[in-house]
Amino acid sequence: MSERPLTLTELYAKGRENLGKIGAQRAFPPDSNTQAAVQANRKFLDSLFIEPHYFDPVESDTSIALFGAKLGTPVFCSAISRTNWMSDADLVDIARGLAKAGSMLVLGIGGSEVMQSCIDTGVPVVKMVKPYRNTELIHQKVHDAESRGCVAIGMDIDHFYGSFRDGRSERADTFGPQPTNEIKQLISETKLPFIIKGVLSITDARKAAEIGATGVEVSNHGWSPLDFSVPAMIALPKVVEVVGGRLIVLVDSGFKTGNDVFKALAFGARGAGFASSILLAHAAGGAEGVEQFINFITAELKRTMTVTGCPTLAAINRSLIVPMPGLVV
């Protein structure tokens, strides 16, 4: 007789337990970082309620097309790189789980071989290139991603000074600010859709549209670039208002549940990204754990779509969100 499938809570617990066994504690910011944006994002999400429509029930479909790829869910894996406790094989294992769940993988720092191995699993792969000070390296990585079959390319412009921990920047000698004209030139050199990640303002959203980006990702990188950056869900509706009709808007940072995804879509995002949760799911059960996690989040999203009368993702809208009395959204 097979074991009972893990619940989502059990999946997280097992992931933390397994990481602890190998001495790998999930990286959290030190005491010098307040995680103010992360905490505020969570508080804001928890103050938004969903209005159910129980009459005239519908069958709901969570499928979506992003960057030419057909996905079974708007839930994707935000940019991940190989951590110090992982191997390249682990990244490929994550890709395999995402492929089975009909999701999408965004890769951060990493070489050509592991990127190709991830693509070979069948998962749609987006390559997020860091803002290296060595601009030639940026161009090489963009062209490499295009030649290997990535569905899109991007740059996380918010990471230009690396992470900030305990009063100092990490890898500030490797990453640096990119002139707008340089990014525009980069976009013009590729036929792939180009995503600007780290957009938290109307100004940057408009600039991304002006230089030819295909999409933007509303993200504060969790906490690392700027401890008090605008929470992603606070920035999201403003970004959607100014560029949502022209660009694909994605969002990440601090999402935990399918209902969180529903709220993000109601605010105008096309997809919502998870990273730390996926790493925990992989630590718990490898590719199968990743597949289970995506399916858990998608199943809750589908359930909520059904009870709000939304047959498709496009039917989700702000009228279904009821904010806490006194809260302006």
Buried (B, 14 or more C-beta within 10 A) or exposed (E): EEEEEBEBEEBBBBBBEBBEEEEBEBBEBEEEBEBBBBEBBBEBBEEBEBEEEEEEEBEBBBEBEBBEBEBBBBBBBBBBBBBEBBEBEBBBBBBBBBBBBBBBBBBBBBEEEBBBBBBBBEBBBBBBBBBBBEBEEBBBBBBBBBEBEBBBBBBBBBBBBBBBBEEEBBEBEBBBEBEEEBBBBBBEEBEBBBBBBBBBBBEBBBBBBEBEBBBBBBBBBBBBBBBEBBBBBBBBBBBBEBBBEBBBBBBBBBBBBBBBBBBBBBBBBBBBBBBBBBBBBBBBBBBBBBBBBBBBBBBBBBBBBBBBBBEEBEBBEEEBBEEEEEEEB
